[in-house]
Amino acid sequence: MQVKTMAEMAANGEAPEVLFWVGCAGSFDARAQKITKAFVEILNKAKINFAILGKEEMCNGDPARRAGNEFLFQMMAYNNIQLLNAYNIKKIVTACPHCFNILKNEYPELGGNYEVIHHTTLLQQLIDEGKIKIKEGGNFKGKKITYHDSCYLGRSNNIYEAPRKVLEALDAELVEMKRCKSNGLCCGAGGSQMFKEDEPGNKRINIERTDDALETNAKIVASACPYCNTMLTDGVKLKEKETDIKVLDIAEIIVNELE
């Protein structure tokens, strides 16, 4: 897709408007790579001057800190901060709420101060400013869409309206789950459930959340987080509903609806 890296830009004496922090899921997970590509297509369409770190990008340490390995987190964070500061990065966009939260709220105490925005917020800005236009009708015309609030986007950072405003730009019907916004239910990956066995209990948390989504009778479950996407996709598969219901990131929904 011919995406420039920071190293290439720096070698030419250039500086990007924004750094796209791809994140581990967006880089290595086959499903999340589709979200990364969709978002890059939108950035190109909006003529945003951006770059990625490429092979210089390390994990930001969020999974290590959440799982209790503070030493590993601080090592990773210091390395990332040295690199970002060396490139004089001021503004970062990411499609992962976990990356967004840790870069925005937890890196400053270690010397990493940046303007960090989530991709749903940027998409809302681009639509509001007319830099991208949504076509009339489109593939989602008349379809029911329900949006799952990521914990690190919603409760941790109070971002509820931006993703919904983006979805409202479509000719679709946005239906809310009973548990939504500040009362939303975690899909499980915020508690590292993607990486370990479940604790004893009578129901998996991602199945509980998938049931919330199925109750709305929506055909599309929209998410804004690669972890949520994985957990909800697994839930839909376990319910044997994958032919009827699609779990899509907001960037994937928007990319095919652009004029």
N, C-alpha and C positions, 0 to 999 in steps of 0.2 A: 504493500500500500504506500510505499515511499514516504514513510514518516521520518522526519529528521530527528536525530538524537542531539542532546545538549552538547556532546563532544564535537559533533560535526559543526553545529552552529558556532560554538566558541572558537573553533579553528578558523572559521571565516569571519570572525569578529562580529557575529550577529548575536542578538538576544531575542528570545521568544516573548510574546505577550503573556503567555501562560505555560506552565509546565503541566503536562498530563501525567499524573502519577497512576500508573497502570495497576499496580498491586499484584500480589502473588496469584490470586484466583484469575484475574484478567490476563495474566501472562501464561499460566501453565494449565489451567483447567479448560478442557476442550469446550465445554458449554459456555463458560464465562468469556472465552476468547471471542465468541460471537457478539457479546455485549460490547467488548472493547472495539471491535471492527465497526459496529453500528455507530458508536459514539464518535469514532474518528471520521467516519463518513459525514456525520452531522457537522463536526468542526470544520472539515474541508468545505462543505457546502456553505457554511456561514463565513468562510474566508478568515477563520481565526488563525493567527500566527502562533503555532504551538510546537512544542518538542517533547520528547520523552527521554528518560535517562538510559533506556535500553539495558544493556548488560551491566551497567553501573548501578542499576536500581536493586537494592536489597529489600527484604521484608522489613516493614517498619517496626516490627517487634510486638505488635498488638496481641497475636495469639500467645506469645511467650509471657507477656505481662498478665493477661487474663487467666492463664493456666498457673500463674504463681512463680514463674522464673524471672524475677526482677533483674538479676544479674545479666542474663542473656538479653533482656529487653534493653537495658541501659547501654550495653556494648553495641547493639544494632543501631539504636537511636543516635548515639554519638557519631558513629560512622556515617550515617545518613545526613546528619546535621552538618558535619564537616564538608561533605560533598555538595549539599545544597547551598551552603554559605560560600563555598569556593566558586560556584557558578553564579553567585549573587541572585539567587531565586527570590522573587517577591510574591508571586501568585501561583497557586497550585490548584488544579481541578482533579477530582477523582470520582470514579463511578462506584466506589465502595465506602459505605458509611463507617466501617471500622477504620479504614485508612484516614478518612475525613476527620473522625473524632480524635484520633490519637495525634495526627499532625496539627490539628487546630488547637486542641485543649491540653495536650500532655507534652508536646515537644517544647513549648515556650520555656518551661521550667529547666530544660536542659540546654537552652540557648538557641532554639530553632523557632524564630518568629516569622511567620508567613501569613499571607491572606489565603485562606483555604476555603474553597467552595465545592459543594457537591454537584454532580452533573445535572441533577434535576433542577437545582437553583439556576444554573447556567442556561439550561434549556428554556426555563421560564423567561429569563432575561432576553434570550435570543428571539423568542416568539413575541414578547412585548415590544421589543425594539424593531421588529419587522425584518430581522436579519435572516430568519427562516420563516417560511410561510407554509401552513398546513393546507393541503388541497381540499376542496369541497367533496363531500361524499366519502370516498376512500374505502379501504377494506374493513373498517370498523363501524361503518354507518349502521346505526340501529342496534349494534351489539351491546350486551351488558358487560361492563368491565368493573371488577372490584380491585381496590388497591390495598395491599398489605403494608402497614407501617413498620419500617425497620426500627428496632429499639434505639440504635445509635443515631438515627436520623431524627426520629420523633422525640421520645422522652428525653434523650440525652442532649439534643440540640434544638428542640422545639421547631423542627421543620416539618410542617404538616401541609401547608397550603401549596407550596411550589409544585410538588408532584401532581397534586390534584388539579391545579390550574393547567398544567401541561396536558393532562388527560382530557380536561374539559374543552380544550381546543379542537378535539376530534368530534365528529358527528356520532358520538356514542353515548350510551347511558351509563353514568357512573353510579354504582350502587355500593353502599357501605356495609361492611360486616357489623354485627352487633357490637363486637369489641373492636373499636377503632380509635385512631388518634391517641390521646393520652391514656386511654383505656385499652389500647391494643395489646394483643398477646404475642409474646416472643415466639419465633419459629423454632428456637432451640440452638441455633448456631452461635448466638451471642454468648451462650454458656459452653462453647466448644463442643457441642454435641456432634458436630461433623467429624470430630477427630477421635472420638472415644465411644465405648459401649454405654448404653443407657443405664441410669441408676434404677434400682428396683421400683416398680410402680405398675399401674394397671393400664396405662396408655402412653404412647410416645407423644411428646409435645408437638412435633410437626404434624402428626395425625390430627391432634386436637385443633390445630390451627387450620389445617386443610378442611376439616369439617365445617369450621366457621365460613370458609370461602365457598364451599359447596352449597351451604344454606342460602346463599344469595342468588343461586341459579345463574351466576355469571359464566360466560363462555371464555373470558380472559381474566386471569389473575395477574395483575401488574405488580411488579416489585421494583425496588431501586437498590438492590444489594445482592451480590453474587452468592452470599451464604443463604439468604432468604430464598433466592431462586432455586438453589439446590435442594433445600429442605422441603419447600412446597412442591417441587417437581417430584421428589421421592414420595411425598404424601399422595399426590394425584395418581402416581403409578400404582401405589399400594391399594388405592381405592378402585383401580382399573378404569380410570376415567380419562386416560391420556388422549384418547381419540376425540373426546368431546370438549376437553378443557385444556387450554394452553397457558403455561406460565411464562410470561415474557417480561424482560426489563423494559422500563419506560423508553430507553434509547432505541431498543429494537422495535417498539411500537411506532415511534415517531419517524424513524429513518425512512420507512417505505411510504409515509404519508406526506412527504415534502413535495412542494410544487417544483 
